[in-house]
Amino acid sequence: MSGQQSFFASILALYTWGGVSVLLFFLFAIARFFERKSSRKSFYPLFILPILLFLGSALRYLFIGDFVGDLWGDLGRVMGGLLVGGLGYFLLTLMMGER
């Protein structure tokens, strides 16, 4: 990939993961609202970790110039994804009750 194409791919990756982080912030806000209204622990501050991991990975890809095969960037995305999955499932069962 040429330098200009690589730069645009990095900007696109940053834009995409920035959008994902904004959506995760809404999940953080929902968990915070639920904890305050129901007085049940939702551990809402933990939702900040995947946001930071996704943004950190996107910034790493921006500076590396290639968003494929970077160990730390990929590890950040995997860890962020696992955290989102686990925290999202926990919040779902907390809000819906254990049926």
C-alpha positions in Angstrom: 0.0 0.0 0.0 1.3 3.4 -0.8 1.9 6.0 1.9 -1.2 8.0 1.1 -3.5 5.0 1.0 -2.0 3.8 4.3 -2.7 7.1 5.9 -6.3 7.1 4.7 -6.8 3.5 5.9 -5.4 4.6 9.3 -7.8 7.6 9.5 -10.7 5.3 8.5 -9.8 2.8 11.3 -9.5 5.7 13.8 -12.9 7.0 12.7 -14.5 3.6 12.9 -13.2 2.7 16.4 -14.0 6.2 17.6 -17.6 5.6 16.6 -17.6 2.3 18.4 -16.3 4.0 21.5 -19.1 6.6 21.3 -21.6 3.7 21.2 -19.9 2.1 24.2 -20.1 5.4 26.1 -23.9 5.1 25.7 -23.7 1.7 27.2 -21.7 3.2 30.1 -24.4 5.8 30.6 -27.2 3.2 30.6 -25.3 1.1 33.2 -24.7 4.3 35.4 -28.4 5.3 35.1 -29.5 1.8 36.1 -27.2 1.6 39.1 -28.4 5.0 40.4 -32.1 4.2 39.9 -32.1 0.6 41.1 -29.4 0.7 43.8 -27.9 -2.4 42.3 -24.2 -2.6 41.4 -23.7 -2.5 37.7 -19.9 -1.8 37.8 -20.4 1.0 35.2 -16.8 2.4 35.5 -15.5 -0.8 34.0 -17.2 0.2 30.7 -14.5 2.8 30.3 -11.8 0.1 29.9 -13.0 -1.2 26.5 -13.4 2.4 25.3 -9.8 3.1 26.2 -8.6 -0.2 24.7 -10.4 0.5 21.4 -9.2 4.1 21.1 -5.7 3.0 22.1 -5.7 0.3 19.4 -7.0 2.8 16.8 -4.3 5.3 17.7 -1.6 2.6 17.5 -2.8 1.7 14.0 -2.8 5.3 13.1 0.9 5.7 14.0 2.0 2.3 12.7 0.4 2.9 9.4 -1.0 -0.6 8.9 -4.0 -2.0 10.8 -3.2 -5.7 10.2 -0.8 -7.8 12.1 0.2 -5.4 14.9 0.3 -7.5 18.1 -0.5 -4.7 20.6 -3.3 -3.2 18.4 -4.8 -6.6 17.9 -4.5 -7.5 21.6 -6.2 -4.3 22.5 -9.1 -5.0 20.2 -9.5 -8.6 21.5 -9.4 -7.6 25.1 -11.8 -4.7 24.5 -14.2 -7.1 22.7 -14.0 -9.7 25.5 -14.7 -7.0 28.1 -17.6 -5.6 26.1 -19.1 -9.0 25.7 -18.7 -9.9 29.3 -19.9 -6.6 30.7 -22.8 -6.4 28.3 -24.0 -9.9 29.2 -23.6 -9.0 32.9 -25.6 -5.8 32.5 -28.3 -7.7 30.5 -28.8 -10.3 33.2 -28.7 -7.7 35.9 -31.4 -5.5 34.2 -33.6 -8.4 33.0 -33.3 -10.5 36.1 -32.2 -14.1 36.0 -35.1 -15.7 34.2 
